[in-house]
């Protein structure tokens, strides 16, 4: 059995959009199992009745890869859900906007001489669904991130983040 120890304090912060009804509360903690130099980072955010938990795992170079789980609070219980359940039927429009920005970033990186070798084996990227994206919150923004599936040597070009101001995203939320 692996034991985990919290190595730093508990960070709690709240985000408010211009809209009084949209409020996000996040907490972040670092956990060490005593074997790795870099801690695992766990960030938990609440948006309305939705809980999003992002866990970042360091590699041997201190670079982090993230996993995310979403939950909804119903009748005093937390139920695991897909990301798409956070958004209403207008998410089709949101998904289209996000994928357009992802494609633009992909085309930009693919055309950059510094990153060109990373994309030699990739002709195109798929259209990503909301369920395939990682959702996180930074400042007054909600972030949607994706990975292009590049190898470790190209980690700096492996994906992109599409961000929106919280006030702008509210029309897509359940």
N, C-alpha and C positions, 0 to 999 in steps of 0.2 A: 504494500500500500504506500503510495506517494503522499507525503505530507507537504502542505503548502503553508507558507508563512507570509503574512502581510509585512512588507518591508518599509513602506512609507505611509504617511498619513492618508486620510480620507479627504478627497477634494470634492466639494459640492458646489455646483454653480447652476444658475437659472438663466434661461434665455427668454426674452420677451420679444415678440414681433410688434409692429405698429398696431396690430389688431389686438385689443384687450383679451379676446377669447383664445388666442393661441399662446400657450405657455409650455416651455420645455424645461424640465429639470434633469440635470445629469450629475452623476457621481463617477469618480474614477479612482481606481486603486491599482497598486503594483503588487504582484505576488511573486515570491521567489521560492523555488523548491530546494534551494541550497546547493544545487549542482551547476546552474548556469550563471554566468556573469550578469546578463541582462534579464530583468524581470518580465513576467507575463503581465500585460496590461489589460484590465477589465474595465470597460466603460459602460455604465447603465444609464439609459435616458428614458424618461417618461414624457410622452406627448399625448395629451388627452388621456384616454384609457389604454394607450398602447405603451408597451415596454420593449425597448430595443437594447439588447446586450451584445456588445462587440468585444471580442477577445483577441488580443494581439500577441502572437508568439514570435520570439526573436530567433533568427538563425545564427549561425556561428560568427557572422560578421556584424551582428547587432541590428540587422534589417528586420522589420516586422511584417508578418503576414497575418491577415485578420479573418476571423470567422464571425458570423453574426446570427443571432436568433431573435425572432420577434414574437411578442405575446400580446394578448388582449385580456383585460380584466372584465370578466362577466360574472355577475352574481357572486362577488367576493372571491372568485377563483381566477387563476392565471391559466389561460389556454394558449398553447403554442399555435402560431398562425404563419401563413406565408406573408411576405412583404406586401403582396397585392391586396391583402385584406385590410391594410391600413388606408388604402385609397378607394375613392368612390368610382362610379362608372365613367367619369371623365379621365380616368387614368390612361385611357387609350391615347388621348391627346398628349398627356404628360409623357408617356412612353415614347411617343413619336418625337417630341421636342428633345428629350434626353438622347435618344438614338441618333438624331441629327448632329447633336454636339459631340457625341462619341465618335461618329464617323469623321467629322471635321478634325478632331484631335488626332485620330488615327492617320488620316491623310497628311496632316502636318508633320507628324513624327516620321512617317514612312518616307516623306520627302526630305527630311533633315539628313545631311551627309553623315553626321555623327551617329545616327541611329539606323541608317540604311541597311547595314549588315544584319541587324536584328530582325528585319522584316523580309529578308530574302526568301524565306520559306513560307511566308503567309501572303496569299493573294488577296484575301478579303477577311473581314470580320463578320460575325453573325449579327443579326438584330437581337439585342438583349431584352429580355423581359424584366419587369420590376423585380420578379422573384429571383433573378440571377444577379442582381446588383446588391452591393453592400450599402446600407443606409447609415449615415452618422450625422452628427450635429457639430458644427464649429461656429462659434460666435453667434451671429444672427442668421446663420445659413443651415440648410439641410444639404447634405452631400450624398450623391449617388456615385459609387465607384465600381469599375469593372476591370478585369484583367484580360489581356489579349492572349495569355497563355505562352508568353515568351520564356526562354530558358533563363537560368540564374544569372548568366553573364549579361543579360539585357534587362535586368530587373528595373533599372531606372526608366525604361521605356515601356514597361509591361503594364499598360493600362492608363486610365485617366479618371478624373473626378469631374462630375458635372454638379455645379452648385446653384442653389436658388435661395433668395431671401425668404425667410419663413412666412412673411406676409403674402408673398406671391404664390406660395404653394398651398395655402389654406383652402382654396377652392377645389382642390383635388382630394382633400382628406375626408375620411368617413367621420 
